[in-house]
Amino acid sequence: VTVKSSTKDPVTAAGEEGDDPSKEEPWETTLKTTVVHVEAGEFRGHKVSLWDLLHSRYIPEENRKELLELYEAGELTLEQVKTVVTTIVTRAAAGERAEPAAPEDGPRAEPVATEAEPSPLHGD
């Protein structure tokens, strides 16, 4: 019996999962072996696996978990995962260059402050 995965670092291979790193799910292998070409950000000009794209800084953790769960459950096809992941990465990378500060983040906090003021009580 030859165990090739013993050379891999179990911390990075297992991540937050407590699973045996030498046992890889078939869907996981598919994501690691499916290579896509994304002309965005640090991936421009390189071919990269879907797995690497999913675990890149461009994909928020909650999105990654949701995509992996849906794909593992068979609710998303490989093509659908590929489309969603490349779209997210492309948009995130484009957004990084176009606007360093996202305008959506600021205005939401402002109305809360005005609503909290009990102005009718101080009318005298």
PyMOL commands that place a pseudoatom at each C-alpha (Angstrom):
pseudoatom trace, name=CA, resn=VAL, resi=1, chain=A, elem=C, hetatm=0, pos=[0.000, 0.000, 0.000]
pseudoatom trace, name=CA, resn=THR, resi=2, chain=A, elem=C, hetatm=0, pos=[1.462, 3.327, -1.087]
pseudoatom trace, name=CA, resn=VAL, resi=3, chain=A, elem=C, hetatm=0, pos=[0.238, 6.515, 0.521]
pseudoatom trace, name=CA, resn=LYS, resi=4, chain=A, elem=C, hetatm=0, pos=[1.279, 9.452, -1.655]
pseudoatom trace, name=CA, resn=SER, resi=5, chain=A, elem=C, hetatm=0, pos=[-0.518, 12.109, 0.353]
pseudoatom trace, name=CA, resn=SER, resi=6, chain=A, elem=C, hetatm=0, pos=[1.718, 11.628, 3.395]
pseudoatom trace, name=CA, resn=THR, resi=7, chain=A, elem=C, hetatm=0, pos=[4.053, 14.291, 1.967]
pseudoatom trace, name=CA, resn=LYS, resi=8, chain=A, elem=C, hetatm=0, pos=[1.277, 16.903, 2.076]
pseudoatom trace, name=CA, resn=ASP, resi=9, chain=A, elem=C, hetatm=0, pos=[0.975, 19.092, 5.124]
pseudoatom trace, name=CA, resn=PRO, resi=10, chain=A, elem=C, hetatm=0, pos=[-2.179, 17.883, 6.929]
pseudoatom trace, name=CA, resn=VAL, resi=11, chain=A, elem=C, hetatm=0, pos=[-2.888, 21.379, 8.255]
pseudoatom trace, name=CA, resn=THR, resi=12, chain=A, elem=C, hetatm=0, pos=[-3.252, 22.930, 4.795]
pseudoatom trace, name=CA, resn=ALA, resi=13, chain=A, elem=C, hetatm=0, pos=[-4.807, 19.827, 3.252]
pseudoatom trace, name=CA, resn=ALA, resi=14, chain=A, elem=C, hetatm=0, pos=[-7.472, 19.429, 5.918]
pseudoatom trace, name=CA, resn=GLY, resi=15, chain=A, elem=C, hetatm=0, pos=[-8.031, 23.098, 6.675]
pseudoatom trace, name=CA, resn=GLU, resi=16, chain=A, elem=C, hetatm=0, pos=[-10.815, 23.570, 9.195]
pseudoatom trace, name=CA, resn=GLU, resi=17, chain=A, elem=C, hetatm=0, pos=[-12.235, 20.152, 8.381]
pseudoatom trace, name=CA, resn=GLY, resi=18, chain=A, elem=C, hetatm=0, pos=[-11.297, 17.307, 10.698]
pseudoatom trace, name=CA, resn=ASP, resi=19, chain=A, elem=C, hetatm=0, pos=[-11.315, 14.766, 7.867]
pseudoatom trace, name=CA, resn=ASP, resi=20, chain=A, elem=C, hetatm=0, pos=[-8.491, 12.441, 6.902]
pseudoatom trace, name=CA, resn=PRO, resi=21, chain=A, elem=C, hetatm=0, pos=[-6.503, 14.405, 4.302]
pseudoatom trace, name=CA, resn=SER, resi=22, chain=A, elem=C, hetatm=0, pos=[-5.569, 11.239, 2.373]
pseudoatom trace, name=CA, resn=LYS, resi=23, chain=A, elem=C, hetatm=0, pos=[-9.229, 10.539, 1.551]
pseudoatom trace, name=CA, resn=GLU, resi=24, chain=A, elem=C, hetatm=0, pos=[-10.420, 12.966, -1.097]
pseudoatom trace, name=CA, resn=GLU, resi=25, chain=A, elem=C, hetatm=0, pos=[-14.024, 13.129, -2.258]
pseudoatom trace, name=CA, resn=PRO, resi=26, chain=A, elem=C, hetatm=0, pos=[-14.561, 12.552, -6.011]
pseudoatom trace, name=CA, resn=TRP, resi=27, chain=A, elem=C, hetatm=0, pos=[-16.250, 15.964, -6.369]
pseudoatom trace, name=CA, resn=GLU, resi=28, chain=A, elem=C, hetatm=0, pos=[-13.251, 17.569, -4.669]
pseudoatom trace, name=CA, resn=THR, resi=29, chain=A, elem=C, hetatm=0, pos=[-10.846, 15.850, -7.078]
pseudoatom trace, name=CA, resn=THR, resi=30, chain=A, elem=C, hetatm=0, pos=[-12.950, 17.100, -10.001]
pseudoatom trace, name=CA, resn=LEU, resi=31, chain=A, elem=C, hetatm=0, pos=[-12.726, 20.695, -8.768]
pseudoatom trace, name=CA, resn=LYS, resi=32, chain=A, elem=C, hetatm=0, pos=[-8.951, 20.363, -8.322]
pseudoatom trace, name=CA, resn=THR, resi=33, chain=A, elem=C, hetatm=0, pos=[-8.419, 18.886, -11.786]
pseudoatom trace, name=CA, resn=THR, resi=34, chain=A, elem=C, hetatm=0, pos=[-10.799, 21.164, -13.709]
pseudoatom trace, name=CA, resn=VAL, resi=35, chain=A, elem=C, hetatm=0, pos=[-8.688, 24.016, -15.004]
pseudoatom trace, name=CA, resn=VAL, resi=36, chain=A, elem=C, hetatm=0, pos=[-10.151, 27.308, -16.211]
pseudoatom trace, name=CA, resn=HIS, resi=37, chain=A, elem=C, hetatm=0, pos=[-8.731, 30.423, -17.814]
pseudoatom trace, name=CA, resn=VAL, resi=38, chain=A, elem=C, hetatm=0, pos=[-9.693, 33.602, -15.965]
pseudoatom trace, name=CA, resn=GLU, resi=39, chain=A, elem=C, hetatm=0, pos=[-8.487, 36.940, -17.316]
pseudoatom trace, name=CA, resn=ALA, resi=40, chain=A, elem=C, hetatm=0, pos=[-8.759, 38.756, -13.999]
pseudoatom trace, name=CA, resn=GLY, resi=41, chain=A, elem=C, hetatm=0, pos=[-6.609, 39.854, -11.108]
pseudoatom trace, name=CA, resn=GLU, resi=42, chain=A, elem=C, hetatm=0, pos=[-3.682, 37.681, -10.119]
pseudoatom trace, name=CA, resn=PHE, resi=43, chain=A, elem=C, hetatm=0, pos=[-4.943, 34.861, -12.375]
pseudoatom trace, name=CA, resn=ARG, resi=44, chain=A, elem=C, hetatm=0, pos=[-4.575, 36.869, -15.607]
pseudoatom trace, name=CA, resn=GLY, resi=45, chain=A, elem=C, hetatm=0, pos=[-2.614, 34.868, -18.163]
pseudoatom trace, name=CA, resn=HIS, resi=46, chain=A, elem=C, hetatm=0, pos=[-2.642, 31.669, -16.078]
pseudoatom trace, name=CA, resn=LYS, resi=47, chain=A, elem=C, hetatm=0, pos=[-4.755, 28.551, -16.056]
pseudoatom trace, name=CA, resn=VAL, resi=48, chain=A, elem=C, hetatm=0, pos=[-6.044, 27.820, -12.577]
pseudoatom trace, name=CA, resn=SER, resi=49, chain=A, elem=C, hetatm=0, pos=[-8.099, 25.021, -11.024]
pseudoatom trace, name=CA, resn=LEU, resi=50, chain=A, elem=C, hetatm=0, pos=[-11.651, 25.679, -9.871]
pseudoatom trace, name=CA, resn=TRP, resi=51, chain=A, elem=C, hetatm=0, pos=[-10.525, 24.571, -6.417]
pseudoatom trace, name=CA, resn=ASP, resi=52, chain=A, elem=C, hetatm=0, pos=[-7.865, 27.310, -6.313]
pseudoatom trace, name=CA, resn=LEU, resi=53, chain=A, elem=C, hetatm=0, pos=[-10.345, 29.894, -7.571]
pseudoatom trace, name=CA, resn=LEU, resi=54, chain=A, elem=C, hetatm=0, pos=[-12.881, 28.871, -4.927]
pseudoatom trace, name=CA, resn=HIS, resi=55, chain=A, elem=C, hetatm=0, pos=[-10.257, 29.277, -2.219]
pseudoatom trace, name=CA, resn=SER, resi=56, chain=A, elem=C, hetatm=0, pos=[-8.879, 32.554, -3.554]
pseudoatom trace, name=CA, resn=ARG, resi=57, chain=A, elem=C, hetatm=0, pos=[-9.347, 35.882, -1.775]
pseudoatom trace, name=CA, resn=TYR, resi=58, chain=A, elem=C, hetatm=0, pos=[-11.970, 36.850, -4.360]
pseudoatom trace, name=CA, resn=ILE, resi=59, chain=A, elem=C, hetatm=0, pos=[-14.566, 34.357, -3.129]
pseudoatom trace, name=CA, resn=PRO, resi=60, chain=A, elem=C, hetatm=0, pos=[-16.117, 35.186, 0.267]
pseudoatom trace, name=CA, resn=GLU, resi=61, chain=A, elem=C, hetatm=0, pos=[-16.117, 32.219, 2.668]
pseudoatom trace, name=CA, resn=GLU, resi=62, chain=A, elem=C, hetatm=0, pos=[-19.920, 31.996, 2.841]
pseudoatom trace, name=CA, resn=ASN, resi=63, chain=A, elem=C, hetatm=0, pos=[-20.162, 31.896, -0.978]
pseudoatom trace, name=CA, resn=ARG, resi=64, chain=A, elem=C, hetatm=0, pos=[-17.497, 29.192, -1.151]
pseudoatom trace, name=CA, resn=LYS, resi=65, chain=A, elem=C, hetatm=0, pos=[-19.272, 27.035, 1.451]
pseudoatom trace, name=CA, resn=GLU, resi=66, chain=A, elem=C, hetatm=0, pos=[-22.607, 27.423, -0.333]
pseudoatom trace, name=CA, resn=LEU, resi=67, chain=A, elem=C, hetatm=0, pos=[-21.146, 26.579, -3.746]
pseudoatom trace, name=CA, resn=LEU, resi=68, chain=A, elem=C, hetatm=0, pos=[-19.310, 23.536, -2.405]
pseudoatom trace, name=CA, resn=GLU, resi=69, chain=A, elem=C, hetatm=0, pos=[-22.434, 22.278, -0.603]
pseudoatom trace, name=CA, resn=LEU, resi=70, chain=A, elem=C, hetatm=0, pos=[-24.629, 22.711, -3.688]
pseudoatom trace, name=CA, resn=TYR, resi=71, chain=A, elem=C, hetatm=0, pos=[-22.053, 21.066, -5.956]
pseudoatom trace, name=CA, resn=GLU, resi=72, chain=A, elem=C, hetatm=0, pos=[-21.460, 18.175, -3.547]
pseudoatom trace, name=CA, resn=ALA, resi=73, chain=A, elem=C, hetatm=0, pos=[-25.220, 17.627, -3.255]
pseudoatom trace, name=CA, resn=GLY, resi=74, chain=A, elem=C, hetatm=0, pos=[-25.522, 17.521, -7.050]
pseudoatom trace, name=CA, resn=GLU, resi=75, chain=A, elem=C, hetatm=0, pos=[-27.674, 20.647, -7.218]
pseudoatom trace, name=CA, resn=LEU, resi=76, chain=A, elem=C, hetatm=0, pos=[-25.064, 22.469, -9.308]
pseudoatom trace, name=CA, resn=THR, resi=77, chain=A, elem=C, hetatm=0, pos=[-23.276, 21.010, -12.323]
pseudoatom trace, name=CA, resn=LEU, resi=78, chain=A, elem=C, hetatm=0, pos=[-19.552, 21.466, -12.859]
pseudoatom trace, name=CA, resn=GLU, resi=79, chain=A, elem=C, hetatm=0, pos=[-20.342, 23.951, -15.652]
pseudoatom trace, name=CA, resn=GLN, resi=80, chain=A, elem=C, hetatm=0, pos=[-22.564, 25.978, -13.318]
pseudoatom trace, name=CA, resn=VAL, resi=81, chain=A, elem=C, hetatm=0, pos=[-19.868, 26.073, -10.634]
pseudoatom trace, name=CA, resn=LYS, resi=82, chain=A, elem=C, hetatm=0, pos=[-17.318, 27.108, -13.265]
pseudoatom trace, name=CA, resn=THR, resi=83, chain=A, elem=C, hetatm=0, pos=[-19.576, 29.936, -14.494]
pseudoatom trace, name=CA, resn=VAL, resi=84, chain=A, elem=C, hetatm=0, pos=[-20.402, 31.241, -11.011]
pseudoatom trace, name=CA, resn=VAL, resi=85, chain=A, elem=C, hetatm=0, pos=[-16.819, 31.101, -9.750]
pseudoatom trace, name=CA, resn=THR, resi=86, chain=A, elem=C, hetatm=0, pos=[-15.280, 32.758, -12.806]
pseudoatom trace, name=CA, resn=THR, resi=87, chain=A, elem=C, hetatm=0, pos=[-17.976, 35.462, -12.736]
pseudoatom trace, name=CA, resn=ILE, resi=88, chain=A, elem=C, hetatm=0, pos=[-17.393, 36.236, -9.035]
pseudoatom trace, name=CA, resn=VAL, resi=89, chain=A, elem=C, hetatm=0, pos=[-13.614, 36.338, -9.479]
pseudoatom trace, name=CA, resn=THR, resi=90, chain=A, elem=C, hetatm=0, pos=[-13.834, 38.506, -12.604]
pseudoatom trace, name=CA, resn=ARG, resi=91, chain=A, elem=C, hetatm=0, pos=[-16.215, 40.994, -10.969]
pseudoatom trace, name=CA, resn=ALA, resi=92, chain=A, elem=C, hetatm=0, pos=[-14.272, 41.102, -7.696]
pseudoatom trace, name=CA, resn=ALA, resi=93, chain=A, elem=C, hetatm=0, pos=[-10.981, 41.679, -9.502]
pseudoatom trace, name=CA, resn=ALA, resi=94, chain=A, elem=C, hetatm=0, pos=[-12.538, 44.381, -11.711]
pseudoatom trace, name=CA, resn=GLY, resi=95, chain=A, elem=C, hetatm=0, pos=[-14.120, 46.048, -8.673]
pseudoatom trace, name=CA, resn=GLU, resi=96, chain=A, elem=C, hetatm=0, pos=[-10.776, 46.149, -6.908]
pseudoatom trace, name=CA, resn=ARG, resi=97, chain=A, elem=C, hetatm=0, pos=[-9.279, 48.260, -9.689]
pseudoatom trace, name=CA, resn=ALA, resi=98, chain=A, elem=C, hetatm=0, pos=[-12.265, 50.465, -10.449]
pseudoatom trace, name=CA, resn=GLU, resi=99, chain=A, elem=C, hetatm=0, pos=[-13.283, 51.497, -6.933]
pseudoatom trace, name=CA, resn=PRO, resi=100, chain=A, elem=C, hetatm=0, pos=[-10.964, 50.922, -3.982]
pseudoatom trace, name=CA, resn=ALA, resi=101, chain=A, elem=C, hetatm=0, pos=[-13.724, 52.017, -1.576]
pseudoatom trace, name=CA, resn=ALA, resi=102, chain=A, elem=C, hetatm=0, pos=[-17.133, 50.497, -2.245]
pseudoatom trace, name=CA, resn=PRO, resi=103, chain=A, elem=C, hetatm=0, pos=[-19.840, 53.185, -1.978]
pseudoatom trace, name=CA, resn=GLU, resi=104, chain=A, elem=C, hetatm=0, pos=[-22.455, 50.725, -0.671]
pseudoatom trace, name=CA, resn=ASP, resi=105, chain=A, elem=C, hetatm=0, pos=[-20.662, 50.334, 2.654]
pseudoatom trace, name=CA, resn=GLY, resi=106, chain=A, elem=C, hetatm=0, pos=[-21.013, 53.904, 3.969]
pseudoatom trace, name=CA, resn=PRO, resi=107, chain=A, elem=C, hetatm=0, pos=[-24.579, 55.234, 3.600]
pseudoatom trace, name=CA, resn=ARG, resi=108, chain=A, elem=C, hetatm=0, pos=[-26.285, 52.359, 5.443]
pseudoatom trace, name=CA, resn=ALA, resi=109, chain=A, elem=C, hetatm=0, pos=[-25.052, 53.515, 8.853]
pseudoatom trace, name=CA, resn=GLU, resi=110, chain=A, elem=C, hetatm=0, pos=[-26.334, 57.090, 8.524]
pseudoatom trace, name=CA, resn=PRO, resi=111, chain=A, elem=C, hetatm=0, pos=[-30.162, 56.621, 8.720]
pseudoatom trace, name=CA, resn=VAL, resi=112, chain=A, elem=C, hetatm=0, pos=[-29.798, 54.635, 11.950]
pseudoatom trace, name=CA, resn=ALA, resi=113, chain=A, elem=C, hetatm=0, pos=[-28.385, 57.636, 13.804]
pseudoatom trace, name=CA, resn=THR, resi=114, chain=A, elem=C, hetatm=0, pos=[-31.218, 59.974, 12.754]
pseudoatom trace, name=CA, resn=GLU, resi=115, chain=A, elem=C, hetatm=0, pos=[-33.925, 57.434, 13.614]
pseudoatom trace, name=CA, resn=ALA, resi=116, chain=A, elem=C, hetatm=0, pos=[-32.485, 56.912, 17.095]
pseudoatom trace, name=CA, resn=GLU, resi=117, chain=A, elem=C, hetatm=0, pos=[-32.878, 60.580, 18.048]
pseudoatom trace, name=CA, resn=PRO, resi=118, chain=A, elem=C, hetatm=0, pos=[-36.100, 61.201, 20.007]
pseudoatom trace, name=CA, resn=SER, resi=119, chain=A, elem=C, hetatm=0, pos=[-36.636, 64.632, 18.431]
pseudoatom trace, name=CA, resn=PRO, resi=120, chain=A, elem=C, hetatm=0, pos=[-40.415, 64.996, 19.242]
pseudoatom trace, name=CA, resn=LEU, resi=121, chain=A, elem=C, hetatm=0, pos=[-39.688, 64.877, 23.003]
pseudoatom trace, name=CA, resn=HIS, resi=122, chain=A, elem=C, hetatm=0, pos=[-37.294, 67.818, 22.834]
pseudoatom trace, name=CA, resn=GLY, resi=123, chain=A, elem=C, hetatm=0, pos=[-39.739, 70.172, 21.088]
pseudoatom trace, name=CA, resn=ASP, resi=124, chain=A, elem=C, hetatm=0, pos=[-39.947, 72.742, 23.911]
for i in range(1, 124): cmd.bond("trace and resi %d" % i, "trace and resi %d" % (i + 1))
show_as sticks, trace
zoom trace
